Amino acid sequence: MEATEERQSPFLPMFETFRAELDEHHDRRERTIKASRDITAASKKMIRKLALPLPPHVNKNNAQYYDIIKDRYKNISGDLQGLNAWRYARNITGGNQEYMEAAIFQHYLTTGTLLTYEESVEQLRSLGGDGGPVQLTVEDYLLGVFDMTGELMRFSITTMATDGKLPSVEANDEAPSVDKMDVDSQPGDHRDVLTDLRSLRSELEGLNVGFGSSFARDVDKKMDVMQTSVEKVEKALYGLVIRGRERPKGWMPDLDSGPRRDVEVEG
């Protein structure tokens, strides 16, 4: 018996090493998946806060959710360095995309500009803390941009229903009243959300993402949703221009061929 154990002993350390490496892999994977879910949940809550018409204290209201996101990224940043950044990319991609959607949406509402990929990379790198920078792929950034258009659509339609006008981009530039709106031509240098949505649609439609990859399939699905979102804002504005003066405050323009819908407005 002792001779048998002696013959087997040289292999035991090797399998112990394999087991330890496999356990570490599963632990990192589970930490990354859990962090991604927490980041996704906190980002969704940020978006819901941002979607309120013209929020007066955007940064203050979202501080608690941003702290959660920062903490989760900091906790897993050490697990996402070197080759592990690509090894666990599919496990963190959901959280990255949702966070980018929230960050891009907030940046647009507060500055009137699109958060660039370079700015997004630096922002995510800074969230890694001492564990090292968290990498952001171009794919996750672009998919976040696609998703942001849906939130911008909801924000625009809600604002039109409550304020009776399309939200303007510049803080000191008031949107024209309903009877002065011209959907097809904007006076001077005036910019509004629909103008930017149309420009963004044009840029996204020009993307060449190839065929067959999971990213290409995701873009194909989100492209249809993005185009529908822009069309909904256009249709809502047309309804507001044509029939806005005949409708009570808070009436939501028809977005489909179904029955009319009214929204409750506080105050």
TORKE-618586 format. One record per residue (C-alpha): residue number from 0; residue in three letters; z, y negated, x. Coordinates in nm, 3 decimals. Last residue first. Layout:
BEGIN
<site num="NUM" residu="ALA" z="Z" y="Y" x="X"/>
...
//
This chain:
BEGIN
<site num="266" residu="GLY" z="-1.044" y="-6.955" x="-4.993"/>
<site num="265" residu="GLU" z="-1.139" y="-6.600" x="-4.910"/>
<site num="264" residu="VAL" z="-1.491" y="-6.486" x="-4.980"/>
<site num="263" residu="GLU" z="-1.562" y="-6.166" x="-5.165"/>
<site num="262" residu="VAL" z="-1.907" y="-6.026" x="-5.112"/>
<site num="261" residu="ASP" z="-2.163" y="-5.977" x="-5.384"/>
<site num="260" residu="ARG" z="-2.429" y="-5.708" x="-5.378"/>
<site num="259" residu="ARG" z="-2.759" y="-5.697" x="-5.561"/>
<site num="258" residu="PRO" z="-2.899" y="-5.360" x="-5.657"/>
<site num="257" residu="GLY" z="-3.126" y="-5.160" x="-5.428"/>
<site num="256" residu="SER" z="-3.459" y="-5.268" x="-5.281"/>
<site num="255" residu="ASP" z="-3.301" y="-5.346" x="-4.949"/>
<site num="254" residu="LEU" z="-3.127" y="-5.625" x="-4.762"/>
<site num="253" residu="ASP" z="-3.058" y="-5.846" x="-5.063"/>
<site num="252" residu="PRO" z="-2.889" y="-6.173" x="-4.968"/>
<site num="251" residu="MET" z="-2.506" y="-6.162" x="-4.987"/>
<site num="250" residu="TRP" z="-2.353" y="-6.410" x="-5.231"/>
<site num="249" residu="GLY" z="-2.047" y="-6.573" x="-5.078"/>
<site num="248" residu="LYS" z="-2.109" y="-6.918" x="-5.219"/>
<site num="247" residu="PRO" z="-2.290" y="-6.899" x="-5.552"/>
<site num="246" residu="ARG" z="-2.667" y="-6.853" x="-5.560"/>
<site num="245" residu="GLU" z="-2.938" y="-7.088" x="-5.684"/>
<site num="244" residu="ARG" z="-2.941" y="-7.301" x="-5.368"/>
<site num="243" residu="GLY" z="-2.998" y="-6.990" x="-5.157"/>
<site num="242" residu="ARG" z="-3.297" y="-6.856" x="-5.349"/>
<site num="241" residu="ILE" z="-3.592" y="-6.923" x="-5.121"/>
<site num="240" residu="VAL" z="-3.413" y="-7.017" x="-4.799"/>
<site num="239" residu="LEU" z="-3.133" y="-6.761" x="-4.837"/>
<site num="238" residu="GLY" z="-3.372" y="-6.483" x="-4.930"/>
<site num="237" residu="TYR" z="-3.589" y="-6.564" x="-4.629"/>
<site num="236" residu="LEU" z="-3.276" y="-6.569" x="-4.415"/>
<site num="235" residu="ALA" z="-3.166" y="-6.226" x="-4.537"/>
<site num="234" residu="LYS" z="-3.514" y="-6.085" x="-4.479"/>
<site num="233" residu="GLU" z="-3.523" y="-6.215" x="-4.124"/>
<site num="232" residu="VAL" z="-3.170" y="-6.088" x="-4.054"/>
<site num="231" residu="LYS" z="-3.264" y="-5.748" x="-4.195"/>
<site num="230" residu="GLU" z="-3.584" y="-5.742" x="-3.988"/>
<site num="229" residu="VAL" z="-3.381" y="-5.795" x="-3.671"/>
<site num="228" residu="SER" z="-3.155" y="-5.501" x="-3.759"/>
<site num="227" residu="THR" z="-3.451" y="-5.278" x="-3.848"/>
<site num="226" residu="GLN" z="-3.605" y="-5.342" x="-3.508"/>
<site num="225" residu="MET" z="-3.278" y="-5.251" x="-3.337"/>
<site num="224" residu="VAL" z="-3.238" y="-4.931" x="-3.541"/>
<site num="223" residu="ASP" z="-3.593" y="-4.821" x="-3.459"/>
<site num="222" residu="MET" z="-3.541" y="-4.893" x="-3.089"/>
<site num="221" residu="LYS" z="-3.207" y="-4.710" x="-3.094"/>
<site num="220" residu="LYS" z="-3.372" y="-4.377" x="-3.166"/>
<site num="219" residu="ASP" z="-3.648" y="-4.414" x="-2.908"/>
<site num="218" residu="VAL" z="-3.401" y="-4.552" x="-2.654"/>
<site num="217" residu="ASP" z="-3.180" y="-4.245" x="-2.692"/>
<site num="216" residu="ARG" z="-3.480" y="-4.014" x="-2.651"/>
<site num="215" residu="ALA" z="-3.591" y="-4.199" x="-2.338"/>
<site num="214" residu="PHE" z="-3.238" y="-4.178" x="-2.198"/>
<site num="213" residu="SER" z="-3.225" y="-3.803" x="-2.263"/>
<site num="212" residu="SER" z="-3.544" y="-3.768" x="-2.061"/>
<site num="211" residu="GLY" z="-3.870" y="-3.642" x="-2.210"/>
<site num="210" residu="PHE" z="-4.085" y="-3.952" x="-2.188"/>
<site num="209" residu="GLY" z="-4.103" y="-4.270" x="-1.984"/>
<site num="208" residu="VAL" z="-3.862" y="-4.562" x="-2.017"/>
<site num="207" residu="ASN" z="-4.118" y="-4.843" x="-2.027"/>
<site num="206" residu="LEU" z="-3.945" y="-5.138" x="-2.192"/>
<site num="205" residu="GLY" z="-4.170" y="-5.390" x="-2.369"/>
<site num="204" residu="GLU" z="-4.006" y="-5.334" x="-2.708"/>
<site num="203" residu="LEU" z="-3.678" y="-5.443" x="-2.551"/>
<site num="202" residu="GLU" z="-3.822" y="-5.777" x="-2.442"/>
<site num="201" residu="SER" z="-3.981" y="-5.855" x="-2.780"/>
<site num="200" residu="ARG" z="-3.666" y="-5.756" x="-2.966"/>
<site num="199" residu="LEU" z="-3.460" y="-5.982" x="-2.741"/>
<site num="198" residu="SER" z="-3.685" y="-6.276" x="-2.821"/>
<site num="197" residu="ARG" z="-3.664" y="-6.202" x="-3.193"/>
<site num="196" residu="LEU" z="-3.286" y="-6.172" x="-3.174"/>
<site num="195" residu="ASP" z="-3.268" y="-6.499" x="-2.984"/>
<site num="194" residu="THR" z="-3.460" y="-6.690" x="-3.249"/>
<site num="193" residu="LEU" z="-3.260" y="-6.516" x="-3.522"/>
<site num="192" residu="VAL" z="-2.932" y="-6.623" x="-3.362"/>
<site num="191" residu="ASP" z="-3.028" y="-6.988" x="-3.352"/>
<site num="190" residu="ARG" z="-3.194" y="-7.216" x="-3.105"/>
<site num="189" residu="HIS" z="-3.310" y="-7.572" x="-3.166"/>
<site num="188" residu="ASP" z="-3.540" y="-7.704" x="-2.894"/>
<site num="187" residu="GLY" z="-3.752" y="-7.911" x="-3.129"/>
<site num="186" residu="PRO" z="-3.767" y="-7.789" x="-3.488"/>
<site num="185" residu="GLN" z="-3.784" y="-7.408" x="-3.536"/>
<site num="184" residu="SER" z="-4.095" y="-7.256" x="-3.683"/>
<site num="183" residu="ASP" z="-4.130" y="-6.940" x="-3.891"/>
<site num="182" residu="VAL" z="-3.795" y="-6.947" x="-4.068"/>
<site num="181" residu="ASP" z="-3.806" y="-7.312" x="-4.166"/>
<site num="180" residu="MET" z="-3.471" y="-7.433" x="-4.287"/>
<site num="179" residu="LYS" z="-3.432" y="-7.776" x="-4.445"/>
<site num="178" residu="ASP" z="-3.334" y="-7.661" x="-4.797"/>
<site num="177" residu="VAL" z="-3.080" y="-7.416" x="-4.656"/>
<site num="176" residu="SER" z="-2.908" y="-7.667" x="-4.429"/>
<site num="175" residu="PRO" z="-3.004" y="-7.682" x="-4.065"/>
<site num="174" residu="ALA" z="-2.779" y="-7.516" x="-3.808"/>
<site num="173" residu="GLU" z="-2.547" y="-7.752" x="-3.629"/>
<site num="172" residu="ASP" z="-2.582" y="-7.798" x="-3.255"/>
<site num="171" residu="ASN" z="-2.251" y="-7.870" x="-3.087"/>
<site num="170" residu="ALA" z="-2.163" y="-7.505" x="-3.023"/>
<site num="169" residu="GLU" z="-2.517" y="-7.419" x="-2.927"/>
<site num="168" residu="VAL" z="-2.636" y="-7.087" x="-3.071"/>
<site num="167" residu="SER" z="-2.658" y="-7.171" x="-3.440"/>
<site num="166" residu="PRO" z="-2.540" y="-6.933" x="-3.709"/>
<site num="165" residu="LEU" z="-2.782" y="-6.915" x="-4.005"/>
<site num="164" residu="LYS" z="-2.664" y="-7.111" x="-4.304"/>
<site num="163" residu="GLY" z="-2.482" y="-7.071" x="-4.634"/>
<site num="162" residu="ASP" z="-2.139" y="-7.057" x="-4.474"/>
<site num="161" residu="THR" z="-1.999" y="-6.733" x="-4.621"/>
<site num="160" residu="ALA" z="-2.314" y="-6.531" x="-4.688"/>
<site num="159" residu="MET" z="-2.502" y="-6.673" x="-4.391"/>
<site num="158" residu="THR" z="-2.207" y="-6.595" x="-4.164"/>
<site num="157" residu="THR" z="-2.188" y="-6.237" x="-4.293"/>
<site num="156" residu="ILE" z="-2.562" y="-6.195" x="-4.236"/>
<site num="155" residu="SER" z="-2.544" y="-6.328" x="-3.882"/>
<site num="154" residu="PHE" z="-2.238" y="-6.123" x="-3.780"/>
<site num="153" residu="ARG" z="-2.391" y="-5.806" x="-3.921"/>
<site num="152" residu="MET" z="-2.714" y="-5.866" x="-3.730"/>
<site num="151" residu="LEU" z="-2.527" y="-5.951" x="-3.411"/>
<site num="150" residu="GLU" z="-2.339" y="-5.623" x="-3.442"/>
<site num="149" residu="GLY" z="-2.667" y="-5.434" x="-3.475"/>
<site num="148" residu="THR" z="-2.816" y="-5.622" x="-3.181"/>
<site num="147" residu="MET" z="-2.518" y="-5.516" x="-2.969"/>
<site num="146" residu="ASP" z="-2.619" y="-5.149" x="-2.998"/>
<site num="145" residu="PHE" z="-2.947" y="-5.212" x="-2.816"/>
<site num="144" residu="VAL" z="-2.769" y="-5.413" x="-2.547"/>
<site num="143" residu="GLY" z="-2.519" y="-5.129" x="-2.496"/>
<site num="142" residu="LEU" z="-2.810" y="-4.887" x="-2.457"/>
<site num="141" residu="LEU" z="-2.947" y="-5.118" x="-2.189"/>
<site num="140" residu="TYR" z="-2.620" y="-5.128" x="-1.995"/>
<site num="139" residu="ASP" z="-2.564" y="-4.753" x="-2.014"/>
<site num="138" residu="GLU" z="-2.916" y="-4.689" x="-1.885"/>
<site num="137" residu="VAL" z="-2.890" y="-4.943" x="-1.605"/>
<site num="136" residu="THR" z="-2.593" y="-4.746" x="-1.477"/>
<site num="135" residu="LEU" z="-2.248" y="-4.898" x="-1.439"/>
<site num="134" residu="GLN" z="-2.031" y="-4.779" x="-1.151"/>
<site num="133" residu="VAL" z="-1.653" y="-4.810" x="-1.157"/>
<site num="132" residu="PRO" z="-1.530" y="-4.974" x="-0.838"/>
<site num="131" residu="GLY" z="-1.242" y="-4.822" x="-0.641"/>
<site num="130" residu="GLY" z="-0.901" y="-4.679" x="-0.723"/>
<site num="129" residu="ASP" z="-0.730" y="-5.008" x="-0.637"/>
<site num="128" residu="GLY" z="-0.863" y="-5.175" x="-0.951"/>
<site num="127" residu="GLY" z="-1.158" y="-5.019" x="-1.132"/>
<site num="126" residu="LEU" z="-1.191" y="-5.308" x="-1.378"/>
<site num="125" residu="SER" z="-1.353" y="-5.529" x="-1.113"/>
<site num="124" residu="ARG" z="-1.647" y="-5.293" x="-1.082"/>
<site num="123" residu="LEU" z="-1.705" y="-5.318" x="-1.456"/>
<site num="122" residu="GLN" z="-1.734" y="-5.696" x="-1.445"/>
<site num="121" residu="GLU" z="-1.949" y="-5.690" x="-1.134"/>
<site num="120" residu="VAL" z="-2.192" y="-5.445" x="-1.293"/>
<site num="119" residu="SER" z="-2.201" y="-5.648" x="-1.615"/>
<site num="118" residu="GLU" z="-2.286" y="-5.966" x="-1.427"/>
<site num="117" residu="GLU" z="-2.573" y="-5.787" x="-1.251"/>
<site num="116" residu="TYR" z="-2.695" y="-5.640" x="-1.580"/>
<site num="115" residu="THR" z="-2.700" y="-5.982" x="-1.741"/>
<site num="114" residu="LEU" z="-2.470" y="-6.098" x="-2.022"/>
<site num="113" residu="LEU" z="-2.704" y="-6.259" x="-2.274"/>
<site num="112" residu="THR" z="-2.645" y="-6.626" x="-2.344"/>
<site num="111" residu="GLY" z="-2.491" y="-6.832" x="-2.626"/>
<site num="110" residu="THR" z="-2.172" y="-6.875" x="-2.424"/>
<site num="109" residu="THR" z="-1.885" y="-6.760" x="-2.650"/>
<site num="108" residu="LEU" z="-2.075" y="-6.554" x="-2.906"/>
<site num="107" residu="TYR" z="-2.312" y="-6.412" x="-2.643"/>
<site num="106" residu="HIS" z="-2.033" y="-6.312" x="-2.406"/>
<site num="105" residu="GLN" z="-1.842" y="-6.146" x="-2.689"/>
<site num="104" residu="PHE" z="-2.144" y="-5.939" x="-2.791"/>
<site num="103" residu="ILE" z="-2.225" y="-5.845" x="-2.431"/>
<site num="102" residu="ALA" z="-1.865" y="-5.735" x="-2.368"/>
<site num="101" residu="ALA" z="-1.839" y="-5.538" x="-2.694"/>
<site num="100" residu="GLU" z="-2.170" y="-5.354" x="-2.645"/>
<site num="99" residu="MET" z="-2.089" y="-5.302" x="-2.278"/>
<site num="98" residu="TYR" z="-1.759" y="-5.144" x="-2.375"/>
<site num="97" residu="GLU" z="-1.932" y="-4.908" x="-2.616"/>
<site num="96" residu="GLN" z="-2.189" y="-4.807" x="-2.355"/>
<site num="95" residu="ASN" z="-1.931" y="-4.751" x="-2.083"/>
<site num="94" residu="GLY" z="-1.706" y="-4.548" x="-2.313"/>
<site num="93" residu="GLY" z="-1.990" y="-4.320" x="-2.415"/>
<site num="92" residu="THR" z="-2.112" y="-4.285" x="-2.055"/>
<site num="91" residu="ILE" z="-1.776" y="-4.166" x="-1.922"/>
<site num="90" residu="ASN" z="-1.822" y="-3.789" x="-1.961"/>
<site num="89" residu="ARG" z="-2.196" y="-3.793" x="-1.890"/>
<site num="88" residu="ALA" z="-2.135" y="-3.969" x="-1.558"/>
<site num="87" residu="TYR" z="-1.877" y="-3.713" x="-1.448"/>
<site num="86" residu="ARG" z="-2.076" y="-3.560" x="-1.162"/>
<site num="85" residu="TRP" z="-2.260" y="-3.886" x="-1.101"/>
<site num="84" residu="ALA" z="-1.950" y="-4.087" x="-1.011"/>
<site num="83" residu="ASN" z="-1.803" y="-3.768" x="-0.867"/>
<site num="82" residu="LEU" z="-2.056" y="-3.786" x="-0.585"/>
<site num="81" residu="GLY" z="-1.880" y="-4.091" x="-0.444"/>
<site num="80" residu="GLN" z="-1.603" y="-4.232" x="-0.660"/>
<site num="79" residu="LEU" z="-1.533" y="-4.166" x="-1.027"/>
<site num="78" residu="ASP" z="-1.197" y="-3.989" x="-1.010"/>
<site num="77" residu="GLY" z="-1.036" y="-4.287" x="-0.836"/>
<site num="76" residu="SER" z="-1.156" y="-4.511" x="-1.118"/>
<site num="75" residu="ILE" z="-0.979" y="-4.295" x="-1.375"/>
<site num="74" residu="ASN" z="-0.652" y="-4.484" x="-1.424"/>
<site num="73" residu="LYS" z="-0.804" y="-4.827" x="-1.357"/>
<site num="72" residu="TYR" z="-1.069" y="-4.771" x="-1.621"/>
<site num="71" residu="ARG" z="-0.803" y="-4.675" x="-1.873"/>
<site num="70" residu="ASP" z="-0.581" y="-4.976" x="-1.790"/>
<site num="69" residu="LYS" z="-0.870" y="-5.223" x="-1.814"/>
<site num="68" residu="ILE" z="-0.973" y="-5.085" x="-2.153"/>
<site num="67" residu="ILE" z="-0.618" y="-5.105" x="-2.286"/>
<site num="66" residu="ASP" z="-0.578" y="-5.461" x="-2.154"/>
<site num="65" residu="TYR" z="-0.907" y="-5.558" x="-2.317"/>
<site num="64" residu="TYR" z="-0.776" y="-5.429" x="-2.648"/>
<site num="63" residu="GLN" z="-0.462" y="-5.640" x="-2.627"/>
<site num="62" residu="ALA" z="-0.655" y="-5.948" x="-2.515"/>
<site num="61" residu="ASN" z="-0.897" y="-5.930" x="-2.808"/>
<site num="60" residu="ASN" z="-0.731" y="-6.187" x="-3.033"/>
<site num="59" residu="LYS" z="-0.672" y="-6.427" x="-2.745"/>
<site num="58" residu="ASN" z="-1.032" y="-6.410" x="-2.621"/>
<site num="57" residu="VAL" z="-1.186" y="-6.471" x="-2.963"/>
<site num="56" residu="HIS" z="-0.952" y="-6.745" x="-3.081"/>
<site num="55" residu="PRO" z="-1.153" y="-6.944" x="-3.335"/>
<site num="54" residu="PRO" z="-1.364" y="-6.654" x="-3.468"/>
<site num="53" residu="LEU" z="-1.696" y="-6.790" x="-3.599"/>
<site num="52" residu="PRO" z="-1.746" y="-6.539" x="-3.881"/>
<site num="51" residu="LEU" z="-1.551" y="-6.219" x="-3.807"/>
<site num="50" residu="ALA" z="-1.768" y="-5.980" x="-3.604"/>
<site num="49" residu="LEU" z="-1.565" y="-6.048" x="-3.290"/>
<site num="48" residu="LYS" z="-1.256" y="-5.881" x="-3.431"/>
<site num="47" residu="ARG" z="-1.456" y="-5.574" x="-3.536"/>
<site num="46" residu="ILE" z="-1.620" y="-5.569" x="-3.193"/>
<site num="45" residu="MET" z="-1.285" y="-5.570" x="-3.014"/>
<site num="44" residu="LYS" z="-1.168" y="-5.282" x="-3.233"/>
<site num="43" residu="LYS" z="-1.481" y="-5.088" x="-3.140"/>
<site num="42" residu="SER" z="-1.412" y="-5.158" x="-2.772"/>
<site num="41" residu="ALA" z="-1.058" y="-5.022" x="-2.805"/>
<site num="40" residu="ALA" z="-1.186" y="-4.698" x="-2.960"/>
<site num="39" residu="THR" z="-1.462" y="-4.653" x="-2.701"/>
<site num="38" residu="ILE" z="-1.224" y="-4.723" x="-2.412"/>
<site num="37" residu="ASP" z="-0.978" y="-4.469" x="-2.552"/>
<site num="36" residu="ARG" z="-1.254" y="-4.209" x="-2.591"/>
<site num="35" residu="SER" z="-1.382" y="-4.273" x="-2.239"/>
<site num="34" residu="ALA" z="-1.029" y="-4.245" x="-2.101"/>
<site num="33" residu="LYS" z="-0.987" y="-3.907" x="-2.271"/>
<site num="32" residu="ILE" z="-1.320" y="-3.782" x="-2.136"/>
<site num="31" residu="THR" z="-1.244" y="-3.906" x="-1.784"/>
<site num="30" residu="ARG" z="-0.898" y="-3.752" x="-1.777"/>
<site num="29" residu="GLU" z="-1.037" y="-3.423" x="-1.908"/>
<site num="28" residu="ARG" z="-1.311" y="-3.418" x="-1.642"/>
<site num="27" residu="ARG" z="-1.070" y="-3.503" x="-1.364"/>
<site num="26" residu="ASP" z="-0.833" y="-3.225" x="-1.473"/>
<site num="25" residu="HIS" z="-1.121" y="-2.977" x="-1.508"/>
<site num="24" residu="HIS" z="-1.245" y="-3.056" x="-1.157"/>
<site num="23" residu="GLU" z="-0.895" y="-3.039" x="-1.009"/>
<site num="22" residu="ASP" z="-0.844" y="-2.697" x="-1.165"/>
<site num="21" residu="LEU" z="-1.177" y="-2.580" x="-1.024"/>
<site num="20" residu="GLU" z="-1.086" y="-2.706" x="-0.677"/>
<site num="19" residu="ALA" z="-0.747" y="-2.533" x="-0.694"/>
<site num="18" residu="ARG" z="-0.904" y="-2.208" x="-0.810"/>
<site num="17" residu="PHE" z="-1.163" y="-2.215" x="-0.534"/>
<site num="16" residu="THR" z="-0.892" y="-2.283" x="-0.275"/>
<site num="15" residu="GLU" z="-0.682" y="-1.994" x="-0.406"/>
<site num="14" residu="PHE" z="-0.993" y="-1.779" x="-0.392"/>
<site num="13" residu="MET" z="-1.038" y="-1.858" x="-0.022"/>
<site num="12" residu="PRO" z="-0.668" y="-1.816" x="0.053"/>
<site num="11" residu="LEU" z="-0.674" y="-1.467" x="-0.105"/>
<site num="10" residu="PHE" z="-0.972" y="-1.337" x="0.087"/>
<site num="9" residu="PRO" z="-0.796" y="-1.280" x="0.422"/>
<site num="8" residu="SER" z="-0.508" y="-1.103" x="0.237"/>
<site num="7" residu="GLN" z="-0.708" y="-0.814" x="0.098"/>
<site num="6" residu="ARG" z="-0.695" y="-0.593" x="0.411"/>
<site num="5" residu="GLU" z="-0.323" y="-0.667" x="0.460"/>
<site num="4" residu="GLU" z="-0.252" y="-0.578" x="0.098"/>
<site num="3" residu="THR" z="-0.430" y="-0.243" x="0.142"/>
<site num="2" residu="ALA" z="-0.232" y="-0.167" x="0.461"/>
<site num="1" residu="GLU" z="0.093" y="-0.241" x="0.279"/>
<site num="0" residu="MET" z="0.000" y="0.000" x="0.000"/>
//
